């Protein structure tokens, strides 16, 4: 189990490793022609965007501070699902999901160095 802040900081260095990003309502999938943009806007929201050139294809907005924790689960070979949980009326609910081409490693992005981009 990871804190969302730790996961997000690590994810900033791994946008090229994202396979898909989703919510219970929609999923954005990677494509050879797309790239992922991860950023915080000025309103305290985190943005996950899939872009073709400069054209926005899709976006997931995560309000800052709502995700309580992240759980990772190995899926098919070469895929790891990271489920982001939000507190609901009946307990934690997986509200956001990131599928990446590899698992989390705290060694990839030590806290003392600014996030960079890792390619696997």
Secondary structure as a PSIPRED ss2 file (coil, helix, strand):
# PSIPRED VFORMAT (PSIPRED V4.0)

   1 X C   1.000  0.000  0.000
   2 X E   0.000  0.000  1.000
   3 X C   1.000  0.000  0.000
   4 X H   0.000  1.000  0.000
   5 X H   0.000  1.000  0.000
   6 X H   0.000  1.000  0.000
   7 X H   0.000  1.000  0.000
   8 X H   0.000  1.000  0.000
   9 X H   0.000  1.000  0.000
  10 X H   0.000  1.000  0.000
  11 X H   0.000  1.000  0.000
  12 X C   1.000  0.000  0.000
  13 X C   1.000  0.000  0.000
  14 X C   1.000  0.000  0.000
  15 X H   0.000  1.000  0.000
  16 X H   0.000  1.000  0.000
  17 X H   0.000  1.000  0.000
  18 X E   0.000  0.000  1.000
  19 X E   0.000  0.000  1.000
  20 X E   0.000  0.000  1.000
  21 X E   0.000  0.000  1.000
  22 X E   0.000  0.000  1.000
  23 X E   0.000  0.000  1.000
  24 X C   1.000  0.000  0.000
  25 X C   1.000  0.000  0.000
  26 X C   1.000  0.000  0.000
  27 X E   0.000  0.000  1.000
  28 X E   0.000  0.000  1.000
  29 X E   0.000  0.000  1.000
  30 X C   1.000  0.000  0.000
  31 X C   1.000  0.000  0.000
  32 X C   1.000  0.000  0.000
  33 X C   1.000  0.000  0.000
  34 X C   1.000  0.000  0.000
  35 X E   0.000  0.000  1.000
  36 X E   0.000  0.000  1.000
  37 X E   0.000  0.000  1.000
  38 X E   0.000  0.000  1.000
  39 X E   0.000  0.000  1.000
  40 X E   0.000  0.000  1.000
  41 X C   1.000  0.000  0.000
  42 X C   1.000  0.000  0.000
  43 X C   1.000  0.000  0.000
  44 X C   1.000  0.000  0.000
  45 X E   0.000  0.000  1.000
  46 X E   0.000  0.000  1.000
  47 X E   0.000  0.000  1.000
  48 X E   0.000  0.000  1.000
  49 X E   0.000  0.000  1.000
  50 X E   0.000  0.000  1.000
  51 X E   0.000  0.000  1.000
  52 X E   0.000  0.000  1.000
  53 X C   1.000  0.000  0.000
  54 X C   1.000  0.000  0.000
  55 X E   0.000  0.000  1.000
  56 X E   0.000  0.000  1.000
  57 X E   0.000  0.000  1.000
  58 X E   0.000  0.000  1.000
  59 X E   0.000  0.000  1.000
  60 X E   0.000  0.000  1.000
  61 X E   0.000  0.000  1.000
  62 X E   0.000  0.000  1.000
  63 X E   0.000  0.000  1.000
  64 X C   1.000  0.000  0.000
  65 X C   1.000  0.000  0.000
  66 X C   1.000  0.000  0.000
  67 X E   0.000  0.000  1.000
  68 X E   0.000  0.000  1.000
  69 X E   0.000  0.000  1.000
  70 X E   0.000  0.000  1.000
  71 X E   0.000  0.000  1.000
  72 X E   0.000  0.000  1.000
  73 X E   0.000  0.000  1.000
  74 X E   0.000  0.000  1.000
  75 X C   1.000  0.000  0.000
  76 X C   1.000  0.000  0.000
  77 X C   1.000  0.000  0.000
  78 X C   1.000  0.000  0.000
  79 X C   1.000  0.000  0.000
  80 X E   0.000  0.000  1.000
  81 X E   0.000  0.000  1.000
  82 X E   0.000  0.000  1.000
  83 X E   0.000  0.000  1.000
  84 X E   0.000  0.000  1.000
  85 X E   0.000  0.000  1.000
  86 X E   0.000  0.000  1.000
  87 X E   0.000  0.000  1.000
  88 X E   0.000  0.000  1.000
  89 X C   1.000  0.000  0.000
  90 X C   1.000  0.000  0.000
  91 X E   0.000  0.000  1.000
  92 X E   0.000  0.000  1.000
  93 X E   0.000  0.000  1.000
  94 X E   0.000  0.000  1.000
  95 X E   0.000  0.000  1.000
  96 X E   0.000  0.000  1.000
  97 X E   0.000  0.000  1.000
  98 X E   0.000  0.000  1.000
  99 X E   0.000  0.000  1.000
 100 X E   0.000  0.000  1.000
 101 X C   1.000  0.000  0.000
 102 X C   1.000  0.000  0.000
 103 X C   1.000  0.000  0.000
 104 X C   1.000  0.000  0.000
 105 X C   1.000  0.000  0.000
 106 X H   0.000  1.000  0.000
 107 X H   0.000  1.000  0.000
 108 X H   0.000  1.000  0.000
 109 X H   0.000  1.000  0.000
 110 X C   1.000  0.000  0.000
 111 X C   1.000  0.000  0.000
 112 X C   1.000  0.000  0.000
 113 X C   1.000  0.000  0.000
 114 X C   1.000  0.000  0.000
 115 X C   1.000  0.000  0.000
 116 X C   1.000  0.000  0.000
 117 X C   1.000  0.000  0.000
 118 X C   1.000  0.000  0.000
 119 X C   1.000  0.000  0.000
 120 X C   1.000  0.000  0.000
